[in-house]
Amino acid sequence: MKIGIASDHGGFLLKEAVKRSFSKIEFDDVGAYSEESCDYPDYISKACAKIQNGELEYAIVICGTGIGASMAANKMSGIRAALCCNEFMAEMAKRHNNANVLALGARVLGEELAFNIIDRWLNTSFEGGRHQRRIDKIHRLEGGRT
C-alpha cells in the first residue's frame, strides 16, 4: 500500500517519525521537507490531488494542530479528511465516514498516540450500507453526482 503524506513545518518532525515507524508502508512524501516556515495548503493540496487523480487512495496530513490541514484538505472535491485526536475517532472516521485523509496535530499529540491513531485508521474498513448513503449526500454537497 502506498499512502500520501504531507505536512507543514509544524508537522515535519511527526511526519518523519511516522515514515520511520511505519517502515513497511510506502509513503509518497510531498513535503514539507524541513522545519522552515511554510504554508500548509501548499503541501496538503499536493497529497489530496494525488487522491483526486487516482494515484493514491489515502493520505495522512499533519500540521501543528491538524485544524488547518483538515480544513485545506476538505476544500478539495472527493476528499473526506478527518481530524482525529484518539483511536476511537480514527476508527469511526474510516468505519462510518470512509475518511480517505487522516489529519493529525503534531503539537497536540504525542508520537505514541499519533502512531496508535494511524494504526487504527489503517486497519479499519468502511462498513458501507447506510453510511454510503451519507457519503453520497456529502458528495452532492460538493456539487458532484452519485
URURJO-V403084 format. One record per residue. N is the residue number from 1. RES is the residue in one letter. SS is DSSP state (@ for helix, = for strand, . for the rest). D_CENTER is the distance of its C-alpha to the mean C-alpha in whole Angstrom. Layout:
N;RES;SS;D_CENTER  N;RES;SS;D_CENTER
This chain:
1;M;.;15  2;K;=;13  3;I;=;9  4;G;=;8  5;I;=;8  6;A;=;9  7;S;=;10  8;D;.;13  9;H;@;16  10;G;@;15  11;G;@;12  12;F;@;14  13;L;@;16  14;L;@;13  15;K;@;12  16;E;@;15  17;A;@;16  18;V;@;13  19;K;@;14  20;R;@;17  21;S;@;17  22;F;.;15  23;S;.;18  24;K;.;18  25;I;.;15  26;E;=;15  27;F;=;12  28;D;=;13  29;D;=;13  30;V;.;13  31;G;.;14  32;A;.;15  33;Y;.;18  34;S;.;19  35;E;.;20  36;E;.;22  37;S;.;21  38;C;.;19  39;D;.;17  40;Y;@;13  41;P;@;13  42;D;@;15  43;Y;@;12  44;I;@;9  45;S;@;11  46;K;@;12  47;A;@;9  48;C;@;9  49;A;@;12  50;K;@;12  51;I;@;11  52;Q;@;13  53;N;.;16  54;G;.;15  55;E;.;15  56;L;.;12  57;E;.;11  58;Y;.;7  59;A;=;5  60;I;=;3  61;V;=;5  62;I;=;8  63;C;=;11  64;G;.;14  65;T;.;13  66;G;.;9  67;I;@;11  68;G;@;12  69;A;@;8  70;S;@;8  71;M;@;11  72;A;@;11  73;A;@;8  74;N;@;10  75;K;.;13  76;M;.;13  77;S;.;14  78;G;.;13  79;I;.;9  80;R;.;8  81;A;=;6  82;A;=;7  83;L;=;8  84;C;.;9  85;C;.;12  86;N;.;14  87;E;@;14  88;F;@;15  89;M;@;13  90;A;@;10  91;E;@;13  92;M;@;14  93;A;@;11  94;K;@;11  95;R;@;15  96;H;.;15  97;N;.;13  98;N;.;11  99;A;.;8  100;N;.;6  101;V;=;3  102;L;=;2  103;A;=;4  104;L;=;7  105;G;=;11  106;A;.;13  107;R;.;16  108;V;.;16  109;L;.;15  110;G;.;17  111;E;@;16  112;E;@;17  113;L;@;15  114;A;@;12  115;F;@;13  116;N;@;14  117;I;@;11  118;I;@;9  119;D;@;13  120;R;@;13  121;W;@;10  122;L;@;11  123;N;.;14  124;T;.;14  125;S;.;15  126;F;.;15  127;E;.;19  128;G;.;20  129;G;.;23  130;R;@;23  131;H;@;19  132;Q;@;19  133;R;@;22  134;R;@;20  135;I;@;17  136;D;@;20  137;K;@;21  138;I;@;17  139;H;@;18  140;R;@;21  141;L;@;20  142;E;.;19  143;G;.;22  144;G;.;21  145;R;.;24  146;T;.;23
